[in-house]
Each structure stands twice: as structure tokens, then as C-alpha cells.
């Protein structure tokens, strides 16, 4: 068992390094992620009984099938949510729905645009979620900045602001949703005590990154408004409010029905698709085919979807063989009682492996207590929400928002590591210090 566990870890590390060195190897990260996923699961199947000693030999294959289906179900929920959100945003964008957002952000000053985008992304991600917000803001960014090098800086800040904004909201990130549903954090607690650290973790990187942007855009830099649809203004407004309003409604739908979030996304997509088809009945077919949902679906970046699938399923193997749980226990033993260090390291690790299984492992490993750091809204749980959310920004593949932006803007792992990682780390640490000061001053 030990040798197989070591082999699985080695395959994961090698695959991860190949993904990180995509700009050097020239091999698409999705291909590596799929190979890494299959390789890890194949190694597990060489001796599955050693990882599930309590399962009878004649039932082990059935057990593995159940495990794979369980993890695939979790991954599919994320992937369908991603595809649905990307399609909804593309429908709204292709019909001019985000023109007024672009006009509100529009300025010739590069630094003013950076701050406007940072704050809009930060607060929007708390209302929607960091994944959907990243897609929306990248679509708007493409309309505002044509220079690629400048756009990469803005795109990186979108990742940072989206993850920071999602960390202080119970519905802003998958991990905060998990902690909120379990009842270890409350809406009031996480907003009032994590807001300032989250804001600081966004403001400091924005302050540093603004110095990489100099001067103003020339008059042709900001793309002029064009007639993108034959729809009337009223029809375009209906599409916008159905799309964006529907995205806001998804968390409400989940609360009311207790169905997974991707079901809400599919509801909104189905409704928006139907409405646009009705609108197209009264337009010229030749001029609207490119705006139809059937055509938009063909433009979804499937390589990003497959990359996400490979990463999630590969991390699932590490979860199954107990590596993540053992890691958490090791941290607890090494830094017993120092929840700032424990959660700080968990945050760094969340940029390397998916933060969802890390948080899930912590939720299963640490008991909820009546009082103290492990109580509801205690230091441990609130720090976990902050660190797992904000820490994912340190590497571009450390969060769903980062993976999506990486695919949409073709940002390389190496560029982000060199230019952005240290900036995020500074904001991350200062945010934790601010949380410590607030807890100390208020005596909570």
C-alpha cells in the first residue's frame, strides 16, 4: 500500500509539474490533466483492497465503481455549472447586454480602470459567485482593453478580486457554501469578521499591480459600441435581466429547492434559450445565426472543461487514499493550537490542490465545539473560509476562477507564477494579520 501511495503521489506531482511547464513543453494542460487522472486511478486499481480493507474482496469492484461515480457526480456538478454560466454570459454578451457595464467602467486611465474593475469584481463575486463573476468580468474586459499585456494584468486582478470577494460571503465560493451549510459559520459572522481581511487581500495586490500599468489608453483602445443585435433595446434588456438576474437567483433556488447549484444554472439557461429563440422568430435568419444559443454552445472552451475534470478527479484519488486527511492531521500535530499557522498552510496548499477536498477533509477531521476556536464562527472556521478562498489565488490553477480565466485569456502558469503569485501572497498575509488584530482588539 505504501509503495502504491507513493507512486500515485509521484504521478500527481509529475503531472502537476508538466501542467506548470506548459509554456515549455507546448503540451496542452488538459491532455496532461486527463493522463494524470487516469494514471492515478489505474494505480489505485492495482491493489484496491489495500485502500479499502473493510470491503469484502467480492465487493471491491462495486465499491470502486461507487467511489468513482460519487466523485464524478461532484465534478460533473461543477462542470455543468461552469458550462451553463459560460453560455449564459456569452448569450448576454453577444446581444449587447454588458454594454452599460462597459460604459460604466470605461476610462482612458489604465489605473482608474484597474480600481474600478477590482471593486466591481470584489462585490459582484459576493452576490453571484467567484466563478460566474470571473466569466462576466473577462467578457467586459475584452471590450475595454485590446492590448494583450495590459489585459493580462487586469485578468489576474479579476482572479484575485473574485476569490477575495467570494471568501467573505456564504454564497461567494464553494468552500464557504460548504462551511455555511454545515453550520460552522453564519452569514452575519463571516460577513462582519472576514470582510476587512478579504478587502485587504484584494486592495494590496491592486495597489502593487497598478504600477505595472502606465499612461492612458489611446482613443482607439476602448472598442466603440457596435450594433451587435437586431433585437430592440427592450429585448436586449430582457435578455440581460434574465441572464444576470437568473445568476443571482441560483443561490436562492438552491436554498428553496435544496437542489445542487448546477440545476439552477440549467433552469436559467433553458429559460434564456427559450426567450432568445422566440425573439429570433421576428428577425432576419442570416443576421442572427451567430447569436443563437446552438452556435454559442460550439464556442465553449471544452479544453478548459476537460482540464477541470482531470484535475478534480486526480485530486479525488489523493482524497480516497487518505493523503489529504493525513496532511491535515500532520499539520494539526506539528502546529497544535496555532490555528493561524495551520489555516495559513492550508490556504497555500489550496492553491496547489483543489480547496474543496481540503476543506471537506478539515470539516471531517475537526469537531465542532460549543465554545472556543472550534465553535460556530470560531477562529478556526472563519480563518478556514478566508484562507481556502483567498489562498487559491496564489497559483492560477488554484481556484475555479483562475482555471476559467486561464482558459479564456490563455494565461500561462509560468507568467502568473512569476508576476502575480508573490503579490497575492503579500495581500494574503496582511489580510490574516488584520483578522488577528480585529479579533484581538475586539476580544472575540
C-alpha positions in Angstrom: 0.0 0.0 0.0 2.8 2.4 0.9 4.5 1.9 -2.4 1.3 2.4 -4.4 0.5 5.5 -2.4 4.0 6.9 -3.2 3.5 6.0 -6.9 0.2 7.9 -7.0 1.7 10.9 -5.4 4.6 10.8 -7.8 2.3 10.6 -10.8 0.3 13.6 -9.5 3.4 15.7 -8.8 4.9 14.9 -12.3 1.6 15.7 -13.9 1.3 18.9 -12.0 4.8 20.0 -13.0 4.0 19.3 -16.7 0.9 21.5 -16.3 3.0 24.2 -14.7 5.6 24.0 -17.5 3.0 24.1 -20.3 4.7 27.0 -21.9 7.9 25.0 -22.1 6.6 21.6 -23.1 4.0 23.1 -25.5 1.6 20.3 -24.5 -2.0 21.4 -23.7 -2.6 21.3 -19.9 -5.9 19.5 -20.5 -4.1 16.5 -22.1 -1.8 16.2 -19.1 -4.6 16.5 -16.6 -6.5 13.7 -18.2 -3.4 11.5 -18.3 -2.7 12.3 -14.6 -6.3 11.5 -13.7 -6.3 8.1 -15.5 -2.8 7.3 -14.2 -3.7 7.9 -10.6 -6.9 5.8 -10.8 -5.2 3.0 -12.6 -2.5 2.7 -9.9 -5.2 2.6 -7.3 -6.9 -0.3 -9.1 -3.7 -2.4 -9.0 -4.5 -3.2 -5.3 -7.8 -1.6 -4.4 -8.3 -3.9 -1.5 -5.3 -2.3 0.4 -7.1 1.1 0.4 -10.5 -0.4 1.4 -9.6 -3.1 3.9 -13.1 -3.3 5.3 -14.7 -4.1 2.0 -15.0 -7.8 1.1 -12.9 -9.0 -1.9 -16.0 -9.9 -4.0 -17.5 -6.4 -3.5 -14.3 -4.3 -4.0 -15.0 -3.6 -7.7 -18.6 -2.5 -6.9 -17.1 -0.2 -4.2 -14.7 1.4 -6.6 -17.5 2.0 -9.1 -19.5 3.7 -6.4 -16.5 5.8 -5.4 -15.8 6.9 -9.0 -19.5 7.7 -9.6 -19.6 9.8 -6.4 -16.5 11.9 -7.3 -17.6 12.1 -11.0 -21.0 13.3 -9.8 -19.4 16.1 -7.7 -17.1 17.0 -10.6 -20.0 17.0 -13.1 -22.0 19.3 -11.0 -19.1 21.8 -11.1 -18.6 21.3 -14.8 -22.2 21.7 -15.8 -22.4 24.8 -13.6 -19.4 26.2 -15.4 -20.7 25.4 -18.9 -24.1 26.8 -18.1 -22.7 30.0 -16.6 -20.3 30.5 -19.5 -23.1 30.0 -22.0 -25.5 32.4 -20.2 -22.8 35.1 -20.0 -22.0 34.6 -23.7 -25.6 34.9 -24.7 -26.0 38.2 -22.8 -22.7 39.5 -24.1 -23.4 38.6 -27.8 -26.6 40.5 -27.6 -25.1 43.7 -26.1 -26.2 43.1 -22.6 -22.9 44.2 -20.9 -22.6 47.4 -22.9 -23.8 49.5 -20.0 -21.3 47.8 -17.6 -18.5 48.5 -20.1 -19.6 52.1 -20.3 -19.7 52.5 -16.5 -16.1 51.2 -16.3 -14.8 53.0 -19.3 -12.0 55.4 -18.8 -8.8 56.4 -20.6 -6.8 56.0 -17.4 -5.3 52.5 -17.1 -5.1 52.7 -13.3 -8.6 54.1 -12.8 -9.9 51.1 -14.8 -7.9 48.7 -12.6 -9.5 50.0 -9.4 -13.0 50.2 -10.9 -12.7 46.6 -12.1 -11.2 45.4 -8.8 -14.1 46.8 -6.7 -16.8 45.8 -9.1 -15.5 42.2 -9.2 -15.0 42.0 -5.5 -18.6 42.9 -4.6 -20.2 41.2 -7.5 -18.5 37.9 -6.6 -20.1 38.1 -3.1 -23.5 38.4 -4.7 -23.1 35.9 -7.6 -20.0 33.7 -7.0 -16.4 34.0 -7.9 -16.6 31.6 -10.9 -19.6 33.4 -12.6 -18.2 36.8 -11.8 -14.8 36.0 -13.4 -16.6 35.0 -16.6 -18.7 38.2 -16.7 -15.7 40.5 -16.0 -13.5 38.9 -18.6 -16.2 39.4 -21.2 -16.4 43.0 -20.2 -12.6 43.3 -20.1 -12.3 42.1 -23.7 -14.5 45.1 -24.8 -12.4 47.6 -22.9 -8.7 46.5 -23.4 -7.3 45.4 -26.7 -3.6 45.4 -25.7 -2.8 41.8 -24.5 -0.1 42.6 -22.0 -2.3 45.1 -20.2 -5.3 42.7 -20.3 -3.3 40.0 -18.6 -2.7 42.3 -15.6 -6.4 43.1 -15.4 -7.3 39.4 -15.9 -5.0 38.5 -13.0 -6.7 41.1 -10.8 -10.1 39.7 -11.7 -9.0 36.3 -10.3 -7.7 37.9 -7.1 -10.7 40.2 -6.6 -13.2 37.4 -7.4 -11.7 34.9 -4.9 -11.3 37.6 -2.2 -14.9 38.8 -2.7 -16.2 35.2 -2.5 -14.4 34.5 0.7 -16.5 36.9 2.9 -19.8 35.7 1.5 -21.6 32.5 2.4 -22.6 32.0 -1.2 -19.5 33.5 -2.9 -17.3 30.4 -3.0 -17.9 26.6 -3.0 -15.9 26.3 0.3 -17.9 29.0 2.1 -21.1 27.3 0.9 -19.9 24.0 2.4 -19.0 25.6 5.7 -22.2 27.6 5.8 -24.4 24.6 5.0 -22.7 22.6 7.7 -23.4 25.4 10.2 -19.9 26.1 11.3 -20.1 29.7 10.0 -23.0 32.0 9.9 -23.9 34.7 7.4 -23.5 37.6 9.9 -20.3 36.1 11.4 -18.5 35.6 8.1 -19.5 38.9 6.6 -18.7 41.1 9.6 -15.4 39.4 10.5 -14.0 38.3 7.2 -14.9 41.3 5.1 -12.0 43.5 6.2 -9.3 40.8 5.7 -10.9 39.9 2.3 -10.9 43.5 1.2 -7.3 44.0 2.2 -6.3 40.8 0.3 -7.7 42.5 -2.8 -6.6 46.1 -2.2 -2.9 45.4 -1.6 -2.4 43.4 -4.8 -4.3 46.0 -6.7 -2.1 48.7 -5.3 1.0 46.8 -6.3 -0.3 45.9 -9.8 -1.2 49.4 -10.7 2.4 50.3 -11.0 2.7 47.8 -13.9 0.2 49.9 -15.8 1.4 53.3 -17.0 -0.2 56.1 -19.0 -3.6 56.1 -20.7 -5.3 54.2 -23.4 -5.3 55.8 -26.8 -8.6 56.8 -28.3 -8.9 53.6 -30.3 -8.0 51.3 -27.4 -11.6 51.2 -26.0 -13.6 49.5 -28.6 -16.6 51.6 -29.7 -20.1 50.4 -29.2 -21.4 48.5 -32.1 -24.8 47.2 -33.2 -24.4 43.6 -32.0 -28.0 42.5 -32.3 -31.2 43.2 -34.3 -33.1 43.0 -31.1 -34.8 46.1 -29.8 -33.5 47.8 -26.7 -36.4 46.3 -24.7 -35.5 42.8 -25.9 -31.8 43.3 -25.0 -32.8 44.5 -21.5 -35.0 41.4 -21.1 -32.1 39.2 -22.1 -29.7 41.0 -19.7 -32.0 40.8 -16.7 -33.0 37.2 -17.4 -29.3 36.3 -17.6 -27.8 38.3 -14.8 -30.9 38.1 -12.6 -31.0 34.4 -13.2 -27.4 34.0 -12.0 -28.3 36.0 -8.8 -31.4 33.7 -8.4 -29.3 30.5 -8.5 -28.3 30.6 -4.7 -32.0 31.4 -3.9 -33.2 28.5 -6.0 -30.7 26.2 -4.2 -32.0 27.3 -0.8 -35.6 26.9 -1.8 -35.3 23.5 -3.5 -32.2 22.0 -1.9 -31.1 21.0 -5.4 -27.4 21.4 -6.4 -26.4 24.8 -7.9 -26.0 23.4 -11.5 -29.7 22.7 -11.6 -30.4 26.4 -11.1 -28.0 27.2 -13.8 -29.7 24.8 -16.2 -33.1 26.4 -15.3 -31.8 29.9 -16.2 -30.1 28.6 -19.4 -33.3 26.8 -20.5 -35.4 29.9 -19.9 -32.9 32.3 -21.6 -32.6 29.9 -24.5 -36.3 29.8 -25.0 -36.8 33.5 -24.8 -34.0 34.2 -27.3 -35.4 31.7 -29.8 -38.8 33.5 -29.5 -37.1 36.8 -30.2 -35.3 35.4 -33.2 -38.6 34.5 -34.9 -39.1 38.1 -35.9 -35.5 38.7 -37.1 -33.6 38.0 -40.3 -32.2 34.4 -40.0 -29.0 35.2 -41.9 -28.1 38.0 -39.4 -28.8 36.1 -36.2 -27.5 32.6 -36.7 -24.2 33.6 -35.0 -26.2 34.8 -32.0 -28.3 31.7 -31.5 -27.5 29.5 -28.5 -26.8 26.5 -30.6 -23.9 28.3 -32.2 -22.8 29.8 -28.9 -22.5 26.3 -27.4 -20.0 25.4 -30.1 -17.7 28.2 -28.9 -17.5 26.9 -25.3 -13.9 26.2 -24.4 -14.0 22.4 -23.9 -10.3 22.1 -23.2 -10.8 24.1 -20.0 -13.7 21.8 -19.1 -11.6 18.7 -19.6 -8.7 20.2 -17.7 -11.0 20.9 -14.8 -12.4 17.3 -15.0 -8.9 15.8 -15.0 -7.7 18.0 -12.0 -10.8 17.3 -9.9 -10.7 13.5 -10.5 -7.0 13.3 -9.9 -7.3 15.1 -6.6 -10.2 12.8 -5.7 -7.7 9.9 -5.7 -5.5 11.7 -3.2 -8.6 12.1 -1.1 -9.5 8.5 -1.4 -6.1 7.1 -0.4 -6.0 9.4 2.7 -3.2 11.7 1.6 -5.2 14.9 2.3 -6.5 13.7 5.6 -3.0 12.6 6.7 -1.7 16.0 5.6 -4.3 17.8 7.8 -3.5 15.6 10.8 0.2 16.2 10.3 -0.4 20.0 10.3 -2.5 19.7 13.5 0.2 17.7 15.3 3.0 19.9 14.1 1.3 23.2 14.9 -1.1 22.2 17.7 -3.2 25.1 18.9 -1.8 27.7 16.4 -4.8 27.9 14.1 -3.3 30.9 12.2 -0.4 28.8 11.0 -2.5 25.7 10.3 -5.0 27.6 8.2 -2.3 29.7 6.6 -0.6 26.5 5.3 -4.0 25.1 4.2 -4.5 28.3 2.2 -1.2 27.8 0.5 -2.0 24.2 -0.2 -5.4 25.2 -1.7 -3.5 26.9 -4.5 -1.8 23.6 -5.4 -4.7 21.1 -5.0 -8.4 21.8 -5.1 -9.6 23.6 -2.0 -12.9 21.7 -1.9 -11.5 18.3 -0.7 -9.1 20.2 1.6 -12.0 21.9 3.3 -14.1 18.8 3.3 -11.2 16.9 5.0 -10.9 19.6 7.6 -14.7 19.5 8.2 -14.5 15.8 8.8 -11.3 15.9 10.9 -12.0 18.7 13.3 -15.1 18.5 15.6 -17.5 21.4 16.1 -17.3 22.5 19.8 -19.6 24.5 21.9 -17.1 27.2 22.7 -13.6 28.2 21.7 -11.8 28.3 18.3 -13.7 25.3 17.0 -17.1 26.7 17.9 -19.6 28.1 15.3 -18.0 31.3 13.9 -14.8 30.4 15.9 -11.3 31.5 14.8 -10.6 28.2 13.1 -13.7 28.0 10.8 -13.6 31.7 9.8 -9.9 31.5 9.0 -10.5 28.4 7.0 -13.1 30.2 4.9 -10.7 33.1 4.3 -7.5 31.1 3.7 -9.1 28.4 1.4 -10.8 31.1 -0.7 -8.1 33.8 -0.9 -5.2 31.3 -0.9 -6.4 29.8 -4.2 -5.4 33.0 -6.0 -1.7 32.3 -5.4 -1.5 29.9 -8.4 -3.6 30.3 -11.5 -4.9 26.7 -11.3 -5.6 27.0 -7.5 -9.2 28.1 -8.0 -12.2 27.7 -10.4 -12.0 31.4 -11.2 -8.3 31.0 -12.1 -8.8 28.0 -14.3 -11.6 29.7 -16.2 -9.6 32.9 -16.7 -6.6 30.8 -17.7 -8.7 29.2 -20.4 -10.4 32.3 -21.6 -7.3 34.5 -21.8 -4.7 31.8 -22.4 -2.6 32.9 -19.4 0.4 30.5 -18.8 1.1 29.1 -15.4 4.7 30.4 -15.5 3.7 34.0 -16.3 1.3 34.0 -13.4 3.8 32.4 -11.0 6.4 35.0 -11.9 4.3 38.1 -12.0 1.4 37.6 -9.7 2.0 34.9 -7.0 4.1 37.0 -4.7 1.7 39.9 -5.0 -1.2 37.6 -3.9 0.9 36.2 -1.0 1.6 39.7 0.4 -2.1 40.5 0.4 -2.9 37.1 1.9 -0.6 37.5 4.8 -1.6 41.1 5.6 -5.2 40.0 5.5 -4.5 37.4 8.1 -2.7 39.9 10.2 -5.7 42.2 10.0 -8.0 39.4 11.1 -5.8 38.7 14.1 -5.8 42.4 15.0 -9.6 42.7 14.8 -10.1 39.6 16.9 -7.5 40.8 19.4 -8.9 44.4 19.6 -12.5 43.3 19.8 -11.6 40.4 22.2 -13.7 37.9 20.3 
